[in-house]
Structure formats: C-alpha cells, structure tokens
Amino acid sequence: MEVVINGNKVDKGKIKNRNLTVFQVCSVVGIDIPCFCYHENLSIAGNCRMCLVEVNTSQKLIASCALPLLNKMFINTSSSRVKIARENVLEFLLINHPLDCPICDQGGECDLQDLSFLYGSDKGRFFELKKRSVFDKDWGPIIKTSMNRCIHCTRCVRFFSEVLMNRQIGMLGRGEVSEISTYIYKDIVHPLSGNVIDLCPVGALTAKSYSFNYRSWAVDSYDNIEVLSSCCDDVRLDIVNNEILRVLPLKN
C-alpha cells in the first residue's frame, strides 16, 4: 500500500494494518489533526468536522476520522483549503459558545481553547444580539453541567451507550434546538458515570466537587495507581496543600 501525506511517502511498515483510517495513520506518523468528537475507544461519529483533510480521491474535504485508508492515496492536512475549513468550523462552534473561560473549571485544559488558539481565526462574523441558551441539567452529586458550553461532540452519549451499555442520555431535538439530556429527568447513578467529565472536550461537564476551587495550573499533579480497585488503574492525582482535590484517569 502506497500512501503520501503532505508530500512525504509513508513507510509501509507503519501501515501494515489495512483497517486504519486516515486520522489514525496521520497519528501514527506524528501528524496532529485537530478533533473534538473522535476518541480511540469509542465509535466514530464524524460530527465535529474539525479533522477535515484534502485527498486525491474526492473533490470535497473529507472527515479523516471516518475515511478508510486506500492504496495510492495522497493526503494533505495543511493546505489553504483545510486551514480555511478549520477556521470556519471553529467560528461556527464559537457562535453560541459563552465567554465563560475566566470562570470555567475547564479553563487551562480545554480542547476548544487550545484548538481555537492554534487553528482559529482572529475575527468573527457573528453580530446577533442573542446567543442560544440551554438549561443546565441536574445529573446527580458528581457531574456538574453547563450545557451552554456543549458543542455536541456526543462523546458522553457514545460512552453511555457503548461502554456502560446504559442509554440514560442522548441527543434530543434537531437542528438549533438539539441538546444532550436524559430522556427522563433524574439523577445519573451509574458508578462509572464520572468518566464523562474527563471525556468532555469543553467545560460542559465538570466535577461538582472541584467546582470553583483551583485552576488547573495551580495544582500539583502526580501519577499514581488507583488503590480502591483491584485492576491497578493508572490515575493522576491533583493535590494542593497535601489535600487530594481530584482524581483523573490516565492511559496505559
């Protein structure tokens, strides 16, 4: 299989697996493609449109996370068309996104902040007087919701349906009235539901226990092992003054 990315031929040893997508191949060769909805352990949704790339097999830009790798494919991830497309996608996402960064618990570790800085435009064309607003949900004692910040990546929805096998939440409505919510208004009590806090790429889902305590750059972080589980999972402890503020998962 012959694949060329940004003018460089990819080593055939890195693409022995023919079931890879363009996004995964770019990740293997060290080329970063921005994304919000993609997660390696979840199904492919392809709804954020941030991972658009230019390929020789299509006249239009294609979402790389859902595009299977083909033989003799020429991929361009940094053309002017791709850069303009990324700017436009971020502009659409920020149209209704509130300016909550100074008070958002996700500030400093937010994917939307990082990608807007790297790929966004320096100006916007939104001049409406009113932004779309969504009521916050009460999902129990662990998850704090700020649904105005939601960008509808559906990571949390796919996590509940595919990993937890529990369809408690979903995308309700269509178009500009769509929102992520429970079908029946009640608390989410699944013991693994707190993982959606780490999955959320923006500040829509945060931890209630950590709310308005410290900023991400004001804590000391240490890699550790989960001691309450027999699986010895890797975790990250955020500590201030010898007090554990929160526990985050790590990949192993």
N, C-alpha and C positions, 0 to 999 in steps of 0.2 A: 504494500500500500504506500503510495506516494502522497505526501501532504506538505504544502508550503504555507507557512504562517508569516506574514509581514515580510515576504521575500526570502525567508530562510527555510531551507528544507529540514523537515523534522526527522530525527533519527528513527529508523524503523524499529529499533529495539524498544522505544518508548511507547509505541502504539501497536504492540502485539495483540492487545485486546481489541477486537473489532466492534465491540458493543459500546465504545466510548462515544460521547457527544463532543461537539466542537468546544464547548465550555470546559469539559474535563481534560481534553487534550491540551488546551492552552494553559490550564493549571499545571499539568504535568511538565510542560516545557518552561514554566516560570513566567508566563504572561498573565498579568492580572486583568480580569474582566469584571467590571462592577456588576453587582446584582443585589437584589433585595429578597426576592421570593425563593431563590434556589437554596437548597440545603442537601448535603450529600446523603443524609439518612431519610429524606422524605421524597415523595413522588414529585415529578416535575410539573409545575403549574404554568410557568411561562407568562405570568400576567403582569410583571413589573416592567418589562420591556427595556430594562437597563443594559442587558447583555447583548444588544444588537451588534451584529458584525456583518461585514461585506464578504460575500462568497461568489465564486465564478459560476455556480450552479443556479443562481437566482438574480433577477434584476433588482429585487427589493432587498432591504436589510432583513436579516433573519435572526430570531432569538437563538443564541448559541446554546442555551441550556437544553433546548428541545430539538436541536438539529443533529441528527446522527452523522458520524464521520463517514465520508465516502472517499473512494480512491481518486487520485488526481484532483484533489480539492485545493483551491487557492483561497486562503483566508486572509482578510485584512481587518485588524482590530483597532487601527489608529488612523484611518482615512478621514478626510474632512467630512464626508457624509456621516460617518459613525460619530464623530465628535459633535456635530450639529444635532444628531438624533438624541444623544445623551443629554445635551443641554435642554432640548425640548421636553424630554421625559421628566427631568428634574423640575423644569418650570411648571409642568402640569401637576406634579406631586406637591409642589410648594404653594399652589394656588389657594388651597383650602387648609394648608397646614398652619397652625397658630404659631406665633412668635414666642414660644414658651421656653426657648433654650436657657435663659437665665434662671428659671425656676424648675426646669425639668430634671428629674433624677437621672435621666439617661445622658445628660449633658457631659461631654468629655469622652463618652464611649458609644456614641450614636452613629450608626452607619449612614443615616441621612445627612448628618453634619459633615462627616468625612467625605462622602461622595459629592456633596454639593460644593465643598471646597476644591476637590480635585477635578470634577468634570462639569460643574455648573457654570452658568453664565453670570456676568457681573451686572445684569439688569433683568427686569421682568416687565411683562406687558399686561399685568392684571390691574385693572383700575375700578373694579366693582366695589361698592360700599359695604357689602356684607359677605362674609365667608360662610361656608356651610358649617353647621354645628350639629353635633351628635351628643345625646345624653350619655353620661358615664353610667357604667353598669356596676352592680354590687355582686361580685363574684366570690364573696367569702372573705375569710381573715388573712389570706395570703396574697392574693393578686389585687393590685390597685389598678383601676382602669382610667385612662384619659383618652376616650375614643375619638376626640377631635384630632388627635395626632396620628390615628391609624391610616396607613397607606394601602390597606387591603392586599397585603402580600399573601395572606391565608396560610402562613406558616403554622399558626396556632390551630387553625381548623384542621389542617392535614395531620398535625401531631395528635390531636384528639382522635381522629377517625382511623389513622393508620397505626399508630404506636399504642395508644391506650385502648383502642377498639371501643371508644365511647363517644358517640356523636352528640355531646352535650351542647356544643357551639357550632355555628355555621354562618354562612353569608346570607343575610336576609335582605330582601328588596333587590331592585335592579337599577342600574344607572346611577344617577347622583343621589338617590335615596338609599343605596345599599349600605349596609353596616354589618359588622360582626357582633353577634349576640347569642345568648342562649335562646332556645325555642320557647322555653317556659322560664319565667323569671324566678330563678332560685340560685342558691349558692352552689359553687363547684367544689365538690368534696373529694374528688379523686386524689389519692395520696401522691401521685406523680404530676398533678396539675401545675405545680410551681415551676416546672421546666419551661413553660411557655414564656415566663419572664425573661429567661436567657435567650429564647428563640426570637423574640420580638426585635426587629432591627431598629425600631424607633422607640419613643417613650410612651407608647400606648398602653403597654402592660409593664408595670413595675412592681416592686415589692413594697407592701404596706409597712413592714417592719423597718425598712430602710428609708422610708419617705422623709425627705427634708432633713436628714441627719448630717450627712457629709457628702462632699463632691468626690468623684472618682479619683481625682489626683491628690486628695488629702488623706488617703488611707494607705496603710502598708499592706501589701499583698504577699502571701506566702503560698507556695504549692504544698499540698498535703494529701492525706488519704482519708476518705470517709470512714470514721470509726463506728458509726451506728449501723453499718451494713456489712454483711459477710462477703460482699463482692470486692471490697478494697477499691472502690471507685476513686479516681483522681478528682480532686476538688481544689479550689482556690479560696483561701481564707482572707477576707478583708478585715484588718484589725486596726483599732485606734485605742491607744492607752490600755493595752492588754485586754481589750474587750472585742470579741468577735461580733462584727456588725452584720456580715452576710457571708454566705457560702455559695460559691458559683462552681458549676461543673467544668471540667477540663477534658479535652480529647486525649485518648490514649490508644 
